[in-house]
Amino acid sequence: MTESTRRIIEAIEAVPPGKVSCYRDIAFTAGLPNGARQVVRVLHSMTRVRKLPWHRIIKANGHIAFAPGDGLELQAALLRAEGVEVSATGTVDLDRFGLTSFDCF
């Protein structure tokens, strides 16, 4: 595992239940200011192995990245189970439920 991957995993694991963060902020926290795509790759390859709370990571505009029928419903259900309000279109109010890299790291 690379040092960058380790830092990304630590940042993802630091997002507490009931909160969300975005790919951009996870990358920034991991010291990779342009690494949002690397965060996606780590989530894709390491979620099952590391049991990462993948559902807490969304897009910077507050939207779930998955399309309807392709994972949006599952991610929304997991977030709602933690008390995060998710609109019918898969949007989360980042002012209420979002963390920035400065809030939790």
Order of alpha helices (4+ residues) and beta strands (2+ residues): alpha-beta-alpha-alpha-beta-alpha-alpha-alpha
